Amino acid sequence: MATPLPDAPLSPFKTIAVVGLGTMGTGITEVLARAGREVVGIDVSEAATAHAVAALENATAHAVERGRLTAQERTDALARVRTSTDLSAAADADLVIEVAPESYEIKHQIFRALDDIVRPDTILATGTNALSVTRLAADSARPERVLGLHFFNPAPAMKLVEVVSSVLTAPTAVAAVTDLAIELGKEPVAVGDRPGFVADGLLFGYLNQAAAMYEAKYASREDIDAAMRLGCGLPMGPLALLDLIGIDTARTVLEAMYSESHDRLHAPAPILKQLSEAGLTGRKTGRGFYSYETPGSATVVRDALTPPEGARRTPGRTVRSVGVAGSGTMASGIAEVFAKAGYDVVLAARSEEKAQVAKSRIGKSLSRSVDKGRMTAEAAAETLDRITAAGSYDSFADVDLAVEAVAEDLEIKQQLFATLDKVCKPGAVLATTTSSLPVVACARATSRPQDVIGMHFFNPAPAMKLVEVVRTVLTAEDVHSTVREVCVKIKKHAVDCGDRAGFIVNALLFPYLNNAIKMVQEHYASLDDIDAAMKLGGGYPMGPFELLDVVGLDVSLAIEKVLHREFRDPGLAPAPLLEHLVAAGCLGRKTGRGFREYARR
């Protein structure tokens, strides 16, 4: 029979046992000891306990060298840690944090043994990120005392802690552990019990899709990773991150997620199984998606899949002048980029007035660059002088490259490409900046589809370094080479991809955003907790709801619909909550209300 909960607040956690002294367990031990707690580190392996002690000594020594600890604080912290290979050493603990391998069998054995060892009021926390907390609690003699306490690696550096409640967990236990996390300098978020919780639940679906994209040979590993770093501001690309996490670990998490959701987006990509069974699990073995200098090293080394340096391409066409079609923010940004790189630019819109407004916007942008010391007033003036505003696309008669940046509407773009086909000289490269529409449909609107290619810039174009270069099955090799050479000259990082919905970035980004919306729709976690989890646990520069409100909910919905229509995967169907908000006119910051409300300017 379960022990009744006391009415009084739980006693402070003075002594905490950490069961499992791998990388995570050792990191948690360091966090607790430095925060003044007595810590008992327990592992069945004597080698693991010895390694943990050595790792603690090294980590705290580095902290002293960096001025983050005094020598005395280090001595005191190390003195608060003792290790054992016997679980009975946890007998006096106020809290036990289990971080053993992700196996129900191993964790069940630990929790059942702890029932006979610890006091009735001791809280038992599991550090799992993939297994059911409820299932672990159900077999305990004190299920109301069992909860999840999910730290992120490396535990001393990462601020996020997910506090996971099951339907059996006592609110007083959750409150006590949440208070502890705050005292440790962490930022706790409250989540329910489902595989992956918030951060990993969103992160691993995205990682899985990236693995599947690579497996399908849609893009190279280097281009997938560069696209997500430069296009979304992420600290690491998805394939490099899978290598860091461990491909076998990722596969375990995804299998647990899929067993509950039955969402094909969570079904582990076959390549994860292949690499895992071959022992190529990432950095820890020295090889995964990439090859590393030695097992455990972060240094990537060349292998058979590394693109050859200085590979010879088909020579590109000469580009001296560029036409940019459109009058919006993207068009003016692209025109600014080309003019800064020394190209003569014709900025054409449907009227002279619209074109002049767009050029004026560029002038203001250049003035801001001067004010910030990024360029001289003379350079800004020269850049603006290279741009000619025109009210007709007839002005594109002599350009070598025409880039359209008009509305994201296929009929409008096809009409424009039909016009460019008549206006532009033979041999001119015709590029579309579409982010979601088929490039080949634009190409087929011309009599020269071999000259048409996608150049997907990211907003704001002057600041964002990425350009997705999208070839259709009809694009000529020298046209591809031309655009790659131009990207070098305008100082953008080009990644190659084929002509399918979302290309690289949007195809990986928007399903992640859609899944975040589903979490809120299902009342699993709050907007604030999900945004905090992804910024603190995943290193994202913005949480998903912050980003959705910036991008625009109508734009996001349109991209979700395109992805769903192209890939026909039920998991890509736009979340009803997103559709309802768009129908209500709540489109994000631009309307003053989206997922959050904003002050009107």
Secondary structure by P-SEA (a helix, b strand, c coil): ccccccccccccccbbbbccccaaaaaaaaaaaaaccbbbbbbccaaaaaaaaaaaaaaaaaaaaaccccaaaaaaaaaaccccccccccccccbbbbbccccaaaaaaaaaaaaacccccbbbbbccccccaaaaaaaccccccbbbbccccccccccbbbbcccccccaaaaaaaaaaaaaacbbbbbbcccccccaaaaaaaaaaaaaaaaaaccccaaaaaaaaaaaccccccaaaaaaaacaaaaaaaaaaaaaccccccccccaaaaaaaaaccccccccccccccccccccbbbbccccccccccccccccccbbbbccccaaaaaaaaaaaaaccbbbbbcccaaaaaaaaaaaaaaaaaaaaaccccaaaaaaaaaabbbbccccccccccbbbbbccccaaaaaaaaaaaaacccccbbbbbccccccaaaaaaaccccccccccccccccccccbbbbbbcccccaaaaaaaaaaaaaabbbbbbbccccccccccccaaaaaaaaaaaaaccccaaaaaaaaaaaccccccaaaaaaaacaaaaaaaaaaaaaacccccccccaaaaaaaaaccccccccccccccccc
